[in-house]
Amino acid sequence: MSKATVNFFTEETNYNLRNKRKLKVWIAAAIAAEGYALEELNFILCSDAYLLRMNQDFLNHDTYTDVITFDNSEELKTIVGDIFISIERVQENAKDMKVPAALELSRVMIHGTLHLLGYKDKTKAAKSKMTAMEDHYLALLP
């Protein structure tokens, strides 16, 4: 097995992610705390238009979104995945919620990670649990 990694990439954006090492350690710690093994997790920071195309092409959804998560794992309790995040959507949501954009980006990163860890957000109860877990892990962000 290869070394566990969290990677960051960009598509159609020149966004400069700060504190990459801190984010990698934080995400890996959250995965370990949930009893999963990290193999490879890629965060792809992209434009609204790029993520809209992903949503249309892969999920048949014709709507803008802030995050799309793809679980590529082949073994139980192992994380292999790609999380696509619209930087424009995150920045707009941060402005609307009056929170720093970096905090909102961290929330979206842990949200996508939680999906890979089996958390859902389609029902009110599941969404409530997901939000509680987001808050829990955000409180642990160094």
Beta strands, then each sheet from edge to edge (+ up, - down):
strand 1: 5-11
strand 2: 37-46
strand 3: 67-71
strand 4: 78-86
sheet 1: 1+ 2+ 4+ 3-
end
